[in-house]
Amino acid sequence: MNNKIDRLKELIQTSNNIVFFGGAGVSTESGIPDFRSKDGLYHQKYKFPPEEILSHSFFVNYPKDFYDFYKDKMNSLKFEPNITHFKLAELEQSGKLKAIVTQNIDGLHQKAGSKNVLELHGSVLRNYCMNCHKFYDASYIFNSKDIPYCSCGGIIKPDVVLYEESLNDDILSNAIYYISHADLLIIGGTSLTVYPAAGLIYYFHGKNIVLINRDTTELDKKANLVINDSLGNVFSKI
């Protein structure tokens, strides 16, 4: 394992255009549950399946049930960034890391100090009235009773990508740009099973791919370096 960490350090040192592509495993060490692991949200019992609750049609048809689940399980305001978030922010400040492409919606990368964060699935920190498009912060949503309403009377929707919704075209384009121009792509804390997000990594044409994940993924065979360990253990040594 030490040899792999040394190799990762060497790759970071000799690279000047790094992109980090991350999933739920980046934030689990901050205490935020993931979705697909054996203890994840998708394996817990609710009145409705979580995949159904987190869909656009469910939000429209059952907004109270949606918000009961959302406020209970998606409130990231009480969590703090971990060593991985902070180390990535340091890499950006050094000029080596050009962008973070994340599937997470918790805002912890920005809380740690990262600036160029491309949030493929949106963020709980941004919320807009579906009627007049007025902005509301996360505190307003999570402290509201039942369904959060705008001052105009419209229902407020989190700026997160629900099932049945498309990813933001501008964010997709920017993610493709940064990944396709990177010389080192570090992929961490993701099973690479959520599409279209996972498909973005195939736009990488640089020299080295590093994959850091507890479990094996379909991309292991294409990576130059695979580290099957927690992100915290790896980044604490960088």
Secondary structure, DSSP 8 states (H G I E B T S, - for coil): -HHHHHHHHHHHHT-SSEEEEE-GGGTGGGT---SSSTTSGGGS--SS-HHHHTBHHHHHH-HHHHHHHHHHH---TT----HHHHHHHHHHHTT-EEEEEE---S-HHHHHT---EEETTEEEEEEEETTT--EE-HHHHHTSSSS-B-TTS-BEEEEE--BT----HHHHHHHHHHHHH-SEEEEES--S-STTGGGGGGG--SSEEEEE-SS--TTGGG-SEEE-S-HHHHHTT-
